[in-house]
Amino acid sequence: MNNKQLDSIIDKYHDQPGGLIGLLEETQGLLGYLPEYVLRAISEKTGRPLADVYGVATFYRAFSLKPRGRHLALICLGTACHVRGAPRIVEEFEKHLGVKAGETTKDKEFTVETVNCLGACALGPTVVVDGRYYSHVSRRKVREIIAQTKRGQETGDPAADRRLVPMEASCPACGQSLMDGKHPTEGRPSISLEFLSDGGGGRLHLSSLYGSPVAEWEPAPPPSSPVSAVVLCCPHCGKEFESRSLCAECGADMALLRIHGGFHLEICTVPACRGRLLSLIPTPAEKRT
């Protein structure tokens, strides 16, 4: 990466809320990882303390300070996936690729890593390869996933192929739908919420395709800090969504929504974070009925 490329990326994200995260994501997308010289250059060019840049780069699991393979396989070892046989899935990847979890193959094609949660408890064991989610993975399916990744083969709609499931969300308090057909994202109605922040409030439109990072804020929250949370509310009853857990990515409160089919979805309340959790555990409102 040359200075001109880095300057272009910095200019793109300079005025955006949580722009440092987007800057690091695009930089890593070009290099495959975030080397020290790049972090120092970002610090110097943006005027941010190196400790802040390094802190964000090491805080979020999506970033890596060392080279990874061309393909990254993430295997969830969270409780729900673990009890459904995830350790055996790890063993299968290790056997077929000839590396241990945390290592990269000699040909630099695959890196295998384990994570504590991929945010898809309802569909475990879950594996994510190059951003594409695979649900209910069995040992037999591992060979197929590796072969398909090597071929680069995807069928059907390219956008939908990378996602887990389409979702229909509603408010746990009043039960009204949160789907907004007047503001679609990725060809489907968005999940529309209200947000409140120190700088005012507005609307958040989330993609209803689980696994998609698309989130549109109207207006954008003030760029005070990459870890500043907002309050998420129902646009119908105005009630703040309950928080039952903390984000595995950044530690902020997660807002709880009801998903059609008995699921619930938790969304991180930090605009710069993409932490989400999809689970079969009943929402509090469902427990009372």
N, C-alpha and C positions, 0 to 999 in steps of 0.2 A: 504494500500500500504506500502510495506517495503522498506528499503533503497536499497536493491539489485534491486528491480523492477525499482525504480526511477533512479538509476545509469545507468541501461541498456537503459532506454529511453533517458537520457541525452547524453550518448555515441552515440546513434543513430543519434541525431540531432545536435551534437556539431559543426560540420563543415559545416552545410548546410546553404544556404542563407535564412534568415528569420526563422532559426531553432527554435527560441523560440516559435513561433506560433505552429509549428508542435509538439514540446515538450508539450505545454499546451493542445493541442487537444488530443494527445494520453493519457495524464494523466487524463484529464477529461473523456475520453472514459472508463477508468477503474473505476474511482470513481463516475462518474455522475455529479461532480462539482469540483471546485477548492477551497478547504479549506485553511485557512490562514497558517496552519502549512506546507502545501505542497508548497505554494508560497515562504515561508521563506526558506524552504529546497532547492528549486530550485535556489533561490538567492545565498545561501551559496555555493552550489555545482558548480554553473556555474561562480561564481564571478561577476555576474551582480548585480547592485544596486537593492534593493527591490522595489524602486520606478519605475524602468523600467519594472520589472516583473509584478508588480501590475498594471501599466499603460496599458500594452498590454492586461492583463486579463480583465480589465474593459472597454477597448476601443471597442473591437469587440463583437458584440451582441451574437456570438456563445458561448461565455464563460459565466459561471455562478458561482458566489461566494457562492451560497446557494444551498442546495439539490433540485433537480427536481424529478418529477415522472419518472417512467420507460419509459413512452412515452411522448414526447414533441410535442404539437400542436401549431404551429405558424400561426396566422391569419393576413393577410395583411390588413391594414387600410389606405394604400396610396390612393391618389386621385382617380386613375382609378378604384381601387377595391371598394372604398367607394361609389362612385356614382352608382356602380352596385349592391349594397346591402350588402357590407361586414359587417356593424354593425349588421344586422340581423343574419349573420352567427355566429358572436361572441355570440349573445344571444342564438342561438340554441345550441352551444357547452356548454354554461353555464347551460342551462336548462337540457341537457341530462347528464352532468357530476356533476351537483350540486355544482359548484364552480364559482367564478368570475374570469375574466381575471387577470392573475398575480398570481393565486393561484394553489395549488396542491391538488388533491383529497385525502381524508382521508386514502385510501388504498395505497397511493403513486404510483398509476398506471399512472395517467395523470397530466401533468402540462399544463395549457392553457396560452398562451401569445399572445399579439398583437404586431405587428411591423409596422414601417412606410413604409417599402418597402421590398418585397421579390424578386425584380428584374424580375417580369413577368407581367408587366402592360398589355400586349396584351391578356393575358389569365385569367384575373381576373373575379370574386373574386378568389383569390389564397390562398390555405392552404397548409402548409408543415407539415407533421407528421413523425417524426423520419427520416427526410431527404428525404422523398418521397413527390413529388409534386402532388397536385390535382388542376386541373384548372376548371374554370367556375363552382365553387361550388355553389350549391343551398341549401336552408334550408333542403329540403328533403334528400339531399345527405349526410348531416352531420351524421345522425344516421348510415348510411352505412359505412362511414369512421371510426367511432368509433368502430363499430362491427368488421370490417375487421382488424383494428389495434389490437383489443383484441384477435382475432383468429390468428394473425400473418400470414394471408393468402396473398400470392402473386402468381400471375399466369404469365405464359409466361417467357421470358428471365429475370432473376433476375436483371441484370444490367439495361436493358431498362425500367423495371418496376419502377425504382426510378426516371426516368428522365421525363422531360416535353415533348420535341420534338427534333427530329433530325434536324440539321440546315445545310444550304448550304450558305456559306459566300462569299462575293465579295468585292472588293475595291470600295468605293463610288466615288473615283476620276477617275480611269481608267476603272472601270467596270469588270476587269478580276477576275476570280475565285481565291479564297484563299484556295481551297480544295486541300489537298495533299494526294493522294492515295498511294504514296510511303512510307509515314510515318503514318500508321493508328494508332488510339488509340481506345480502346474498340471495336475493330472489324469494325470501320468505318474510312473513310478518316479524317484526322485531319484538323483543320484550322491552316494554316501555315503563320506566320508573321515574319518580321525581327525586331530586337530590337537593340537599341544603348544605351550604358551606359558609365559611366566614365571609366570603365575598358575595353571598347571595344564594341563588338557587337556579334550578333549571330542570332539564330532562336528560335522562340517560337512555339510549337505545342500544340494547345488546342483541347480538346475533342469536337466533333461536336454534342454531346448529351447535350442539355441544362440542367443545374442542376448538371452536373458532375464537380468535382473539378480538374480533371486530366489536368495538364499543364506541359509540358516537355520543359526545357530550355537547349539549346545547344550553347555554354557552359553555366553553371550556372552563373548568374550575381554575381559580387563581394559581399560578405556578409558585406557590410558597415553598413547598417541600415535596420531594418524591415520596415521602411516607406520611403525608397529611391525609387523614380520612375525611369522608363526608358522611352525612346522614342520608340513608336511602329510605324513601317512603312510598306508600301506595298512592297512585294518582287518583284513585276513587274515594277511599275513606280517609286518606291523609295520615294513616298510622305508620309510624316507623317500623320497619321490618325487624323482627326479633333477631338477636345475635346469640347463637348457641355455641360457637366455637371460634377459634382464632385461625387466621390464614397461615397455611404451612409455608407460604412464600415470604411474607413480610411481618407476620405476627399481629396484624390488625384484626378488628372485628369482622366477622362474616355475616352478611344479611341473608336471612332465610326466606326462600320463596317455595311455593308448592308447585309441583310438576305433575301434569296429568299422567295417570297410571300408577300412582302410589309412591312416586319419587319425591325427593325434595332437592332443591338446588341452593347452594350457598355461594354468595358472591362477595369477593373482597371489597371493602368500602374505601380502599385507596385507589384513586383514579389511575395512577401509574402502574398498578399491579394487575396482573391477569389471573390471580388465584381464583379458582372455582372448584366446587366439590359437588358431585352428583351422587346421591345415596338413596337407598331404599328405606332408610329409617323414617318412620312416620313423622310428619310435622306436629308441633304441639297442638294445633287445631284439630288434627285428625285423631290424636290420642284422646281428646275430650269427647269425641263423638262415638 
